[in-house]
Each structure stands twice: as C-alpha cells, then as structure tokens.
Amino acid sequence: MTAGYRIVENARLDARNTFGVAARAPMLVEVSDTSALAELFGYAMLRDGPVLVLGGGSNLLFAGDAPGAVLALSSQRIDIIDNQDDAAIVRADAGVGWHDFVLWTLGHGLCGLENLALIPGTVGAAPIQNIGAYGVEVRDRIRAVHAYDRHDGRVVRIDAAECAFAYRDSLFKHDPDRYVVTAVEFALLRTPDLRLDYAGIREELAAMGIDGTPRASQVAEAVIRVRQRKLPDPALLGNAGSFFKNPIVPAATAETLQAAHPAMPLFRGSSDDTRKLSAAWLIDQCGWKGHRDGDAGVSAEHALVLVNHGHATGLELLDLARRIATSVQDRFGIAIEPEPRIIGATW
C-alpha cells in the first residue's frame, strides 16, 4: 500500500454494490488520504479515462463492468468545526457511513438529520443525489461541499448555494467526471426543528408510546422502524432502495389524473404549480409489487424497490425496470426514471 492509497487490479465489485450483482473493474483505488488524489490523477488511467467514484454502492446498478478505474474514499474523520450555543457546523469525510454519521450527530446533541436515518451509503454520496426521506432533503442541512476538482487539480470548497441542488439532483450528478466529493459541511441545530407530518411518522411515534413533542433521537428511531418494516435489508436481499424517482408534473396534469383515479396520492412539487406523484402507487396499480422473473424481482412490501433474489444480473434487473416504466407510461401517460446511476448501459 502506497501512502494514502491502495491499488487492486481486476477487482471484483460484487460486495461493493448493494444489489450484489457481479461486476469487475480494471483497477480499484482505495483512498484513505484525500491529499493523495493529486498524485493519483496524474496516472494516465485516472487522468485520461472514465473514473467511477464508489461510496457504499447503494445508488447504482452495474449492468456491465466498470469501464475504467473505480475510486473508493475510505477516510472517516468527523469534526465539529464551529460550536455555538444553539448550532454547530460539522465536517465529515466522504467515507463516513451515512447512517453512522446521523447517529453520531444525534449522540452529540445535534439535530436536523433525524428524518434521514438508515439511508444506506456514505456522506460523500449524500450531496450528489441530494438524498431525502420523510419530508427532508440533505440540502436543507448542507453548508458546503469539499471536492477534488479534476479540471483544476485541487480541492475546492463549494457553498451549498452553488451546488445546484434539486430533487435527487445536484451539480455533482450533472458533472460526475469533474468532481470527487471529499468531505461535507453540515449546519445543525441544538434545538430540534422537527418534521413529523410525512408518511406515518406521527403514527409510529404514537405506537412507540411517545406523547407530546418527541426528541430528535425518537424521531430517528421512528424513521428507522418504518424503513425497516417497508424496505428490505440489502445485507439479506440485494437492492438499492427506491429504484424510481417520484415524477413531478404540472398541477393541471396531476389534477386530471386524480380525477380519473381518485385514490391517487398527490404532493406539492418543486413549486406551487407542480405536483409530485407517487411512483410506488403508479407501479403498484400496474401490478408489479411482488413480481419476480427468476432472481430479478420487485419487493412484496414496496413497489419502488427492485430486488436481487440471489443471482440476478444487472442487465436482468435493468430489463425489469424498463418494463415497469413502460407499463406506467402506457397506463398513465407518465414517465418514471431511475434513481440509481446505471453503469454499463443507458436507460
């Protein structure tokens, strides 16, 4: 192992993606010290070819082998860099596990990420996808993102306002070959600003016997319970969580659909004149929940979750996803798109 990194040639990636599908990379670079990135990107294979930055492997589908080098950041440092009576700024390295980080913040009396508990992946992946759950998106708490800029050959600090955050989207997602996220700064609170009016959180708190205003840690526990009940554990059944984004459509389109399908749930979209539809509801209405083709299937508990029952290939899962999307388009006239990044094929 060279100082700050280790190189593995012809590396298997089966255990590095939560779908558990077979894939390889011509070179895997495990980076423990981000100061080595400048040296690494001086190598021809990283400088000139495609590079896939791999976190927890929970937001991608290998429909083929990685076309070039794979970079995995493993640094684990967390620091409170600005500590005040009512708030704090926390900086976490990209390699920190996301759920571990949420628990760390709660253990230090810091609030704001409790609704994002148990989301798989790493801190470095969180701003790329602008992860979100139960009425909260991570952009609500990001102050800045540190990233290695391959164009300029240096680490840059990008303020949240410059990250182009949108629903499951960001600057980093649109320019994946330029930035390697190395750390993220979060602005967190000591007094909770709780978000409870989403997807059964209040009901779960009541089932836990919690009356009145809950603590942030109790909200996190409620979220964990709901997620564990609805979503399969990737360690037991290969999956990447929600496979499809919830489509955002003009309000008039949503209202026309709801008139034809009164049970269709609607949510406010990215603005007052848009609405967010439930992709899970659309897919469920097309009869896909619990469907299985060999080892490629759809969770029996949640229609948004594609699962690998053992030996499905990435191409088999992708084919199933395409057929699901086609059926939703044919029945409702609505296009649904995948959340995970697809490697080795196009959507």
C-alpha positions as CSV (number, residue, x, y, z in Angstrom):
1,M,0.0,0.0,0.0
2,T,1.4,3.3,-1.1
3,A,1.0,6.2,1.4
4,G,-2.6,7.2,1.3
5,Y,-4.0,4.7,-1.1
6,R,-4.0,1.0,-2.3
7,I,-4.5,-0.3,-5.8
8,V,-6.2,-3.5,-6.7
9,E,-6.1,-4.7,-10.4
10,N,-9.0,-6.6,-12.0
11,A,-11.1,-6.0,-8.8
12,R,-14.4,-7.7,-8.1
13,L,-17.2,-5.3,-7.2
14,D,-19.9,-7.8,-6.2
15,A,-19.5,-6.9,-2.5
16,R,-19.3,-3.2,-3.3
17,N,-22.8,-2.7,-4.6
18,T,-25.9,-3.3,-2.5
19,F,-27.7,-5.1,-5.4
20,G,-24.9,-7.7,-5.1
21,V,-24.6,-8.1,-8.9
22,A,-21.4,-9.4,-10.4
23,A,-19.1,-6.8,-11.8
24,R,-15.4,-6.0,-12.2
25,A,-13.2,-3.0,-12.6
26,P,-9.8,-3.0,-14.3
27,M,-8.4,-1.1,-11.3
28,L,-9.8,-0.3,-7.9
29,V,-8.1,2.5,-5.9
30,E,-8.9,2.7,-2.2
31,V,-8.0,6.1,-0.9
32,S,-7.5,6.7,2.8
33,D,-5.9,10.1,2.5
34,T,-7.5,12.6,0.0
35,S,-4.3,14.5,-0.2
36,A,-3.1,11.6,-2.5
37,L,-5.7,12.5,-5.1
38,A,-3.5,14.9,-7.0
39,E,-0.9,12.2,-7.3
40,L,-3.4,9.6,-8.3
41,F,-5.0,11.7,-11.0
42,G,-1.5,12.1,-12.5
43,Y,-1.7,8.4,-13.5
44,A,-2.8,8.0,-17.2
45,M,-5.6,5.6,-16.4
46,L,-7.2,8.1,-13.9
47,R,-6.3,11.2,-15.8
48,D,-7.5,10.2,-19.3
49,G,-10.1,7.5,-18.8
50,P,-13.5,7.3,-17.1
51,V,-13.4,7.1,-13.3
52,L,-16.3,5.9,-11.2
53,V,-16.3,7.2,-7.6
54,L,-17.9,4.5,-5.5
55,G,-19.3,5.1,-2.0
56,G,-21.5,2.4,-0.4
57,G,-22.6,1.2,-3.8
58,S,-26.2,1.8,-2.8
59,N,-27.2,4.1,-5.6
60,L,-26.0,2.3,-8.7
61,L,-26.7,-0.7,-10.9
62,F,-23.9,-2.5,-12.6
63,A,-25.5,-3.5,-15.9
64,G,-21.9,-4.3,-17.0
65,D,-18.4,-4.0,-15.8
66,A,-16.9,-0.6,-14.8
67,P,-15.4,0.9,-18.0
68,G,-12.4,2.3,-16.2
69,A,-10.9,2.8,-12.8
70,V,-13.0,2.8,-9.6
71,L,-12.1,5.1,-6.8
72,A,-13.3,4.4,-3.2
73,L,-12.7,7.0,-0.5
74,S,-12.4,5.5,3.0
75,S,-11.4,8.4,5.2
76,Q,-13.6,8.5,8.4
77,R,-12.9,11.8,10.2
78,I,-15.8,13.8,11.8
79,D,-15.1,17.2,13.4
80,I,-17.2,20.0,14.9
81,I,-15.5,23.0,13.3
82,D,-17.8,25.7,14.7
83,N,-19.6,25.2,18.0
84,Q,-22.2,27.6,19.3
85,D,-24.9,27.5,21.9
86,D,-27.8,26.9,19.5
87,A,-26.0,25.4,16.4
88,A,-22.8,23.8,15.1
89,I,-21.0,23.2,11.9
90,V,-19.9,19.6,11.4
91,R,-17.4,18.5,8.8
92,A,-17.5,14.8,7.9
93,D,-15.2,12.9,5.5
94,A,-16.7,11.3,2.4
95,G,-16.0,7.8,3.5
96,V,-18.1,8.0,6.7
97,G,-21.2,5.8,6.6
98,W,-24.3,7.9,6.3
99,H,-26.4,6.2,9.0
100,D,-23.4,6.1,11.3
101,F,-23.0,9.9,10.8
102,V,-26.7,10.6,11.6
103,L,-26.3,8.6,14.8
104,W,-23.1,10.5,15.6
105,T,-24.8,13.9,15.3
106,L,-27.7,12.8,17.5
107,G,-25.3,11.5,20.1
108,H,-23.7,14.9,20.2
109,G,-27.0,16.6,20.7
110,L,-27.2,17.9,17.1
111,C,-30.5,17.8,15.2
112,G,-31.6,18.2,11.6
113,L,-30.7,14.8,10.0
114,E,-33.0,12.6,12.1
115,N,-35.5,12.0,9.2
116,L,-32.6,10.7,7.1
117,A,-31.7,7.9,9.4
118,L,-31.0,4.4,8.0
119,I,-30.4,5.7,4.4
120,P,-27.6,3.5,3.0
121,G,-24.5,4.9,1.5
122,T,-21.8,7.4,2.6
123,V,-21.5,11.0,3.5
124,G,-19.7,11.7,0.2
125,A,-22.6,10.3,-1.9
126,A,-25.3,12.3,0.0
127,P,-24.9,15.7,-1.8
128,I,-24.5,14.0,-5.2
129,Q,-28.0,12.5,-5.0
130,N,-29.4,15.2,-2.7
131,I,-30.7,12.3,-0.6
132,G,-34.1,12.8,1.0
133,A,-36.8,11.0,3.0
134,Y,-39.8,11.7,5.2
135,G,-40.1,15.4,4.1
136,V,-36.4,16.3,4.4
137,E,-33.6,16.7,1.9
138,V,-30.0,16.8,2.8
139,R,-29.6,20.1,1.1
140,D,-31.6,21.6,3.9
141,R,-28.6,21.0,6.2
142,I,-25.5,21.2,3.9
143,R,-23.4,24.4,4.3
144,A,-20.7,23.4,1.8
145,V,-19.2,20.5,-0.1
146,H,-15.4,19.9,-0.4
147,A,-14.4,18.2,-3.7
148,Y,-11.3,17.4,-5.7
149,D,-11.7,19.3,-9.0
150,R,-10.2,17.2,-11.7
151,H,-10.1,20.2,-14.1
152,D,-8.1,22.4,-11.8
153,G,-6.2,19.6,-10.0
154,R,-7.1,20.9,-6.5
155,V,-9.6,20.5,-3.7
156,V,-12.3,23.2,-3.8
157,R,-15.0,24.3,-1.3
158,I,-18.4,24.8,-2.9
159,D,-21.1,26.6,-1.0
160,A,-24.5,25.0,-0.9
161,A,-26.0,27.8,-3.0
162,E,-23.6,26.9,-5.8
163,C,-24.3,23.1,-5.7
164,A,-27.5,23.4,-7.9
165,F,-29.4,21.1,-5.6
166,A,-32.8,19.9,-6.8
167,Y,-35.0,16.8,-6.3
168,R,-32.5,13.9,-6.3
169,D,-30.1,16.1,-8.3
170,S,-27.0,18.3,-7.9
171,L,-24.1,19.9,-9.7
172,F,-22.1,16.8,-8.9
173,K,-24.6,14.5,-10.6
174,H,-24.5,16.5,-13.7
175,D,-20.7,16.7,-13.9
176,P,-19.6,13.3,-12.5
177,D,-16.3,13.3,-14.3
178,R,-15.2,16.6,-12.8
179,Y,-15.7,16.4,-9.0
180,V,-14.7,13.9,-6.4
181,V,-16.5,14.8,-3.2
182,T,-14.0,14.5,-0.3
183,A,-16.0,16.0,2.7
184,V,-19.2,17.8,3.5
185,E,-20.0,20.5,6.0
186,F,-23.4,20.4,7.7
187,A,-25.2,23.2,9.6
188,L,-27.0,21.5,12.5
189,L,-29.2,22.7,15.4
190,R,-29.2,22.0,19.1
191,T,-32.9,22.8,19.4
192,P,-34.9,20.5,17.1
193,D,-37.0,21.8,14.2
194,L,-38.9,18.6,13.8
195,R,-40.6,17.4,10.6
196,L,-43.3,15.0,11.6
197,D,-46.1,15.3,9.0
198,Y,-44.9,12.8,6.5
199,A,-45.5,9.1,5.8
200,G,-46.7,7.9,9.1
201,I,-44.1,9.4,11.4
202,R,-46.6,10.7,14.0
203,E,-48.4,7.3,13.9
204,E,-45.1,5.5,14.5
205,L,-44.2,7.8,17.4
206,A,-47.7,7.1,18.9
207,A,-47.1,3.3,18.5
208,M,-43.8,3.8,20.4
209,G,-45.8,5.4,23.3
210,I,-44.4,8.8,22.8
211,D,-46.7,11.7,23.7
212,G,-46.1,15.4,23.3
213,T,-43.0,16.7,21.5
214,P,-40.5,13.9,20.7
215,R,-36.8,14.2,20.9
216,A,-34.9,14.2,17.6
217,S,-33.5,10.8,18.6
218,Q,-37.0,9.4,19.0
219,V,-37.9,10.7,15.5
220,A,-34.9,8.9,14.1
221,E,-36.0,5.7,15.9
222,A,-39.5,6.1,14.4
223,V,-38.0,6.6,10.9
224,I,-35.7,3.5,11.4
225,R,-38.7,1.4,12.4
226,V,-40.8,2.5,9.4
227,R,-37.9,1.9,7.0
228,Q,-37.1,-1.5,8.4
229,R,-40.7,-2.5,8.0
230,K,-41.1,-1.2,4.5
231,L,-37.7,-1.7,2.9
232,P,-35.7,-5.0,2.6
233,D,-32.2,-5.1,4.3
234,P,-29.6,-5.1,1.4
235,A,-27.5,-7.5,3.6
236,L,-30.3,-10.0,3.3
237,L,-31.9,-9.2,-0.1
238,G,-29.9,-7.3,-2.7
239,N,-31.5,-3.9,-3.5
240,A,-30.7,-0.2,-3.9
241,G,-33.7,1.2,-2.0
242,S,-36.2,3.2,-4.1
243,F,-35.3,2.5,-7.7
244,F,-37.6,5.1,-9.3
245,K,-37.9,8.8,-8.7
246,N,-41.3,10.2,-7.9
247,P,-42.3,12.1,-11.1
248,I,-43.0,15.8,-10.8
249,V,-45.7,17.0,-13.3
250,P,-47.7,20.2,-13.9
251,A,-50.5,20.7,-11.4
252,A,-53.1,20.5,-14.2
253,T,-51.8,17.1,-15.3
254,A,-51.9,15.8,-11.8
255,E,-55.4,17.0,-11.2
256,T,-56.6,15.4,-14.5
257,L,-55.0,12.1,-13.4
258,Q,-56.5,12.3,-9.9
259,A,-60.0,13.0,-11.4
260,A,-59.7,9.7,-13.3
261,H,-58.0,7.9,-10.3
262,P,-59.4,9.4,-7.0
263,A,-57.2,7.3,-4.8
264,M,-54.0,8.7,-6.4
265,P,-51.9,10.5,-3.8
266,L,-50.5,13.9,-4.7
267,F,-47.9,16.1,-3.0
268,R,-46.6,19.6,-3.7
269,G,-43.9,19.6,-6.3
270,S,-40.9,21.8,-6.6
271,S,-43.2,24.8,-7.0
272,D,-46.8,25.8,-6.4
273,D,-47.7,24.9,-10.0
274,T,-46.2,21.4,-9.9
275,R,-47.2,18.2,-8.1
276,K,-45.2,15.2,-7.1
277,L,-46.8,11.8,-7.9
278,S,-46.1,8.6,-6.0
279,A,-44.1,6.3,-8.3
280,A,-44.8,3.5,-5.8
281,W,-48.6,4.0,-6.3
282,L,-48.3,4.1,-10.1
283,I,-46.2,0.9,-10.2
284,D,-48.4,-0.9,-7.7
285,Q,-51.5,-0.1,-9.8
286,C,-49.8,-1.8,-12.7
287,G,-49.5,-4.9,-10.7
288,W,-45.7,-5.2,-10.2
289,K,-45.5,-5.4,-6.4
290,G,-44.0,-8.8,-5.5
291,H,-43.4,-9.7,-9.2
292,R,-40.4,-12.0,-9.9
293,D,-38.6,-13.1,-13.1
294,G,-36.1,-15.6,-12.0
295,D,-33.9,-13.8,-9.4
296,A,-34.9,-10.3,-10.6
297,G,-38.0,-9.0,-8.8
298,V,-39.9,-6.3,-7.1
299,S,-40.3,-6.2,-3.3
300,A,-43.5,-7.6,-2.0
301,E,-43.5,-4.8,0.6
302,H,-42.7,-1.8,-1.5
303,A,-43.3,-1.4,-5.2
304,L,-40.5,1.1,-5.6
305,V,-37.8,-1.4,-4.6
306,L,-36.2,-3.8,-7.2
307,V,-34.6,-6.8,-5.6
308,N,-32.0,-9.4,-6.4
309,H,-33.1,-12.7,-5.0
310,G,-29.7,-14.2,-5.4
311,H,-28.1,-14.4,-8.8
312,A,-29.8,-11.8,-11.0
313,T,-27.6,-9.9,-13.4
314,G,-27.6,-6.2,-13.6
315,L,-29.0,-6.5,-17.2
316,E,-31.9,-8.6,-15.9
317,L,-32.7,-6.0,-13.3
318,L,-32.5,-3.2,-15.8
319,D,-34.8,-5.1,-18.2
320,L,-37.3,-5.5,-15.5
321,A,-37.1,-1.8,-14.6
322,R,-37.6,-0.8,-18.2
323,R,-40.7,-3.0,-18.5
324,I,-42.1,-1.4,-15.3
325,A,-41.6,2.1,-16.7
326,T,-43.2,1.2,-20.0
327,S,-46.3,-0.2,-18.2
328,V,-46.7,3.0,-16.2
329,Q,-46.2,5.2,-19.3
330,D,-48.8,3.1,-21.2
331,R,-51.4,3.2,-18.4
332,F,-51.0,6.7,-17.0
333,G,-49.0,8.6,-19.6
334,I,-46.3,9.3,-17.0
335,A,-42.6,8.7,-17.5
336,I,-40.7,7.4,-14.5
337,E,-37.0,7.5,-14.2
338,P,-34.4,5.5,-12.2
339,E,-32.8,7.0,-9.1
340,P,-29.6,4.8,-9.3
341,R,-26.8,5.5,-11.7
342,I,-26.7,2.8,-14.3
343,I,-23.2,1.6,-15.2
344,G,-22.5,-0.3,-18.5
345,A,-25.8,0.6,-20.2
346,T,-28.1,3.5,-20.8
347,W,-31.7,3.9,-19.6
